[in-house]
């Protein structure tokens, strides 16, 4: 493989990982906001669930960024950088608990799609370690989505 081909593949992997990093950070921040602001009869359960979820995502951000550094890429940082890369919308103000859950569910479903794209890119590039990380992240978001979806089912 030529150096040019290797650099192009690495660029695609780095871009995919940067997008997942930005999505994960943005969703963690949204979840933390809802953790702070949830009210109603389900307050305690949702407050605890949201807390566990955002903590797991903040830990995951570190893993993703460190993987990027292992690949000799720079991890994006800062709100402007993340805003330009993410597909996750900011938290909405004043939502009732059920709407918060629905908003987070939609965000987890969206990030799972983006992680699937990153998994394909990393697999196609032959970067099995990054692909494994994306599989792990996808499973985590699928589980979080399942928990949120279960809350909404009557």
Beta strands, then each sheet from edge to edge (+ up, - down):
end
